[in-house]
Amino acid sequence: MIKKYSERYETTPVAFIVKQNELYSFTTAKTAYVTEFIEGLITRKPDLSRLSLIFKTLYQIVGAFFPVIKEIDKKRLILTEKLKTKTTNRNLLELSDLGMGLVYLVNATQQNSLLLAQLKKLSIYRSLTENEREELEDVEIEADQLVAMANLSDQILGQVSETYNNLLNNNLNDTMRLLTIWSLLLTVPTIVTGFFGMNVLLPFKDSPFGWLIIIFISMFLSIGLLMTILKRIKRDNMK
């Protein structure tokens, strides 16, 4: 069964015990509707066997996952559009919450499918009527479709998360590269002016255009360094 906490989803197990002519269901306050569903079936169809009650209930339980996964897919599309406009921490956290919730759903759907497959290996399967076997087949088909749907949603969500992680890493690399280039360019004037600031005999000391010459030297070296860096970046991008 499925429970929703804010934007997160978790699953809760439901158990059944068949003993002689009695059927026991074990639920919680969050999954009490399973018992209500069984009571409704008994009221409408009092001649149903215990196993038919279980199979129809399992079909109902499996079917409850489909709208939840569709809701997750819808939210993923909305978040993807938001992230295309602006990548914010809030949107990324919401995407992460969807991913964590989907992990529970994928695991639950796989467990449901595995349980139904194991029923065919039990001795009780040979005692099922033709109608009960058809009901079990219907539930198993529905469960397999649910597993495929959940896995597909999980793969798409994982791909979206990986894509945005790569984009953030690329943006960070671009920012760090820009800051590094600026740091290198600003280092050149500092070195040049520091050299001409020494208290010794230096070239252009008595020239009225000395400060212009120093600025020209700084600009020349900075432009040369910038061109070298840009050529290196261009060569690396072409590899």
C-alpha positions as CSV (number, residue, x, y, z in Angstrom):
1,M,0.0,0.0,0.0
2,I,1.0,3.6,-0.6
3,K,1.4,6.5,1.9
4,K,2.2,10.0,1.0
5,Y,4.3,12.3,3.2
6,S,4.4,15.8,1.8
7,E,6.0,15.2,-1.6
8,R,7.4,11.8,-0.6
9,Y,5.9,8.4,-1.1
10,E,6.3,5.3,1.0
11,T,4.7,1.9,0.9
12,T,3.1,-0.2,3.7
13,P,2.7,-4.0,3.5
14,V,-0.7,-5.7,3.7
15,A,-0.9,-9.4,4.8
16,F,-3.5,-12.1,4.4
17,I,-3.9,-15.4,6.1
18,V,-6.3,-18.1,4.9
19,K,-7.2,-20.7,7.6
20,Q,-9.9,-23.3,6.9
21,N,-13.0,-21.3,6.1
22,E,-11.7,-18.0,7.5
23,L,-9.8,-15.1,5.9
24,Y,-7.7,-12.7,8.0
25,S,-6.4,-9.4,6.7
26,F,-3.8,-7.4,8.5
27,T,-3.9,-3.7,7.8
28,T,-3.1,-0.3,9.4
29,A,-5.1,2.9,9.8
30,K,-3.6,4.0,6.5
31,T,-4.6,0.8,4.7
32,A,-7.9,0.2,6.3
33,Y,-9.7,0.7,2.9
34,V,-8.5,-2.8,2.0
35,T,-10.7,-4.3,4.7
36,E,-13.6,-2.1,3.6
37,F,-13.1,-3.3,0.0
38,I,-13.2,-6.9,1.1
39,E,-16.4,-6.3,3.1
40,G,-17.9,-4.6,0.1
41,L,-17.1,-7.6,-2.1
42,I,-18.6,-10.0,0.4
43,T,-21.8,-7.9,0.6
44,R,-22.2,-7.8,-3.2
45,K,-21.0,-11.3,-4.0
46,P,-21.4,-13.5,-0.9
47,D,-20.6,-16.6,-2.9
48,L,-17.0,-15.6,-3.7
49,S,-14.4,-18.0,-2.5
50,R,-11.7,-16.9,-0.1
51,L,-9.0,-17.0,-2.7
52,S,-11.2,-15.0,-5.1
53,L,-11.5,-12.4,-2.5
54,I,-7.8,-12.2,-2.1
55,F,-7.1,-12.1,-5.9
56,K,-9.7,-9.3,-6.4
57,T,-8.2,-7.4,-3.5
58,L,-4.7,-7.8,-4.8
59,Y,-5.9,-6.5,-8.2
60,Q,-7.3,-3.5,-6.4
61,I,-4.1,-3.0,-4.5
62,V,-1.9,-3.2,-7.7
63,G,-4.2,-0.8,-9.5
64,A,-3.8,1.8,-6.8
65,F,-0.1,2.2,-7.8
66,F,-0.9,3.4,-11.4
67,P,-2.3,6.8,-10.6
68,V,0.5,7.5,-8.1
69,I,3.2,6.8,-10.7
70,K,1.3,8.9,-13.3
71,E,1.2,11.7,-10.7
72,I,5.0,11.4,-10.3
73,D,5.4,11.5,-14.0
74,K,3.3,14.7,-14.2
75,K,5.2,16.4,-11.4
76,R,8.5,15.4,-13.1
77,L,7.4,17.1,-16.3
78,I,6.4,20.2,-14.4
79,L,9.7,20.3,-12.5
80,T,11.7,19.7,-15.8
81,E,10.0,22.8,-17.3
82,K,10.8,24.8,-14.2
83,L,14.4,23.7,-14.3
84,K,14.7,24.6,-18.0
85,T,13.7,28.2,-17.0
86,K,15.7,28.4,-13.8
87,T,17.7,25.8,-11.9
88,T,17.0,26.5,-8.2
89,N,17.8,24.4,-5.1
90,R,14.1,24.1,-4.3
91,N,13.3,22.5,-7.7
92,L,16.3,20.2,-7.4
93,L,15.2,19.1,-3.9
94,E,11.7,18.4,-5.2
95,L,13.1,16.3,-8.0
96,S,15.2,14.5,-5.4
97,D,12.1,13.8,-3.3
98,L,10.3,12.3,-6.3
99,G,13.3,10.1,-6.9
100,M,13.4,8.8,-3.3
101,G,9.6,8.2,-3.4
102,L,9.9,6.3,-6.6
103,V,12.5,4.0,-5.1
104,Y,9.9,2.8,-2.6
105,L,7.3,2.3,-5.4
106,V,9.7,0.4,-7.7
107,N,10.7,-1.9,-4.9
108,A,7.1,-2.5,-3.9
109,T,5.9,-3.2,-7.4
110,Q,8.8,-5.7,-7.9
111,Q,7.9,-7.4,-4.6
112,N,4.2,-7.7,-5.6
113,S,5.2,-9.2,-8.9
114,L,7.6,-11.7,-7.3
115,L,4.9,-12.7,-4.7
116,L,2.3,-13.4,-7.4
117,A,4.9,-15.4,-9.4
118,Q,5.7,-17.5,-6.4
119,L,2.1,-18.4,-5.8
120,K,2.2,-20.6,-8.9
121,K,4.9,-22.7,-7.3
122,L,2.9,-23.5,-4.2
123,S,0.8,-26.6,-3.8
124,I,-2.3,-24.5,-3.3
125,Y,-2.1,-23.4,-7.0
126,R,-3.1,-26.9,-8.1
127,S,-6.3,-26.7,-6.1
128,L,-7.4,-23.5,-7.7
129,T,-10.5,-23.5,-9.8
130,E,-10.4,-22.3,-13.4
131,N,-12.0,-19.0,-12.5
132,E,-9.5,-18.4,-9.6
133,R,-6.6,-19.1,-12.0
134,E,-7.9,-16.6,-14.4
135,E,-8.1,-14.0,-11.6
136,L,-4.6,-14.8,-10.5
137,E,-3.4,-14.4,-14.1
138,D,-5.1,-11.0,-14.4
139,V,-3.4,-9.8,-11.2
140,E,0.0,-11.1,-12.4
141,I,-0.4,-9.4,-15.8
142,E,-1.4,-6.1,-14.1
143,A,1.6,-6.4,-11.7
144,D,4.0,-7.0,-14.5
145,Q,2.7,-4.0,-16.4
146,L,3.1,-1.9,-13.2
147,V,6.7,-3.1,-12.8
148,A,7.5,-2.0,-16.3
149,M,5.8,1.3,-15.9
150,A,7.6,2.0,-12.5
151,N,11.0,1.0,-13.9
152,L,10.5,3.3,-16.9
153,S,9.6,6.2,-14.7
154,D,12.6,5.5,-12.5
155,Q,14.9,5.4,-15.5
156,I,13.6,8.7,-16.9
157,L,13.8,10.4,-13.6
158,G,17.3,9.2,-13.0
159,Q,18.3,10.4,-16.5
160,V,16.8,13.8,-15.8
161,S,18.6,14.1,-12.5
162,E,21.9,13.0,-14.0
163,T,21.5,15.5,-16.8
164,Y,21.0,18.4,-14.4
165,N,23.9,17.3,-12.3
166,N,26.1,17.4,-15.4
167,L,24.8,20.8,-16.3
168,L,25.5,22.1,-12.8
169,N,29.0,20.7,-12.9
170,N,29.6,22.2,-16.3
171,N,28.4,25.6,-15.0
172,L,30.6,25.3,-12.0
173,N,33.6,24.4,-14.2
174,D,32.9,27.4,-16.5
175,T,32.7,29.7,-13.5
176,M,35.9,28.4,-12.0
177,R,37.6,28.7,-15.4
178,L,36.5,32.3,-15.7
179,L,37.7,33.2,-12.2
180,T,41.0,31.5,-12.9
181,I,41.5,33.5,-16.2
182,W,40.7,36.8,-14.4
183,S,43.1,35.9,-11.6
184,L,45.9,35.3,-14.1
185,L,45.1,38.5,-16.0
186,L,45.1,40.6,-12.9
187,T,48.4,39.1,-11.8
188,V,50.3,40.5,-14.8
189,P,49.7,44.2,-13.9
190,T,50.5,43.5,-10.3
191,I,53.8,42.0,-11.3
192,V,54.7,44.8,-13.7
193,T,53.8,47.6,-11.4
194,G,55.5,45.8,-8.5
195,F,58.7,45.6,-10.6
196,F,58.7,49.3,-11.5
197,G,57.8,50.2,-7.9
198,M,61.2,49.0,-6.5
199,N,63.4,51.7,-5.0
200,V,66.3,51.2,-7.5
201,L,67.3,52.6,-10.9
202,L,64.8,51.5,-13.5
203,P,64.1,52.1,-17.1
204,F,61.7,55.0,-17.9
205,K,62.3,56.5,-14.5
206,D,62.8,60.0,-15.8
207,S,60.5,59.7,-18.8
208,P,57.3,61.8,-18.6
209,F,55.5,59.0,-20.4
210,G,56.8,56.3,-18.1
211,W,53.4,55.4,-16.6
212,L,51.9,55.1,-20.1
213,I,54.7,52.8,-21.0
214,I,54.1,50.7,-17.9
215,I,50.4,50.5,-18.7
216,F,51.2,49.5,-22.3
217,I,53.5,46.7,-21.1
218,S,50.9,45.4,-18.7
219,M,48.2,45.5,-21.3
220,F,50.5,43.8,-23.9
221,L,51.4,41.0,-21.5
222,S,47.8,40.6,-20.4
223,I,46.5,40.4,-23.9
224,G,49.2,37.9,-24.8
225,L,48.3,35.7,-21.8
226,L,44.6,35.9,-22.7
227,M,45.2,34.9,-26.3
228,T,47.4,32.0,-25.1
229,I,44.7,30.8,-22.6
230,L,41.9,31.1,-25.3
231,K,43.9,29.1,-27.8
232,R,44.5,26.4,-25.2
233,I,40.8,26.3,-24.3
234,K,39.8,26.1,-28.0
235,R,42.3,23.3,-28.5
236,D,41.0,21.3,-25.5
237,N,37.4,21.7,-26.7
238,M,38.2,20.3,-30.1
239,K,39.7,17.1,-28.6
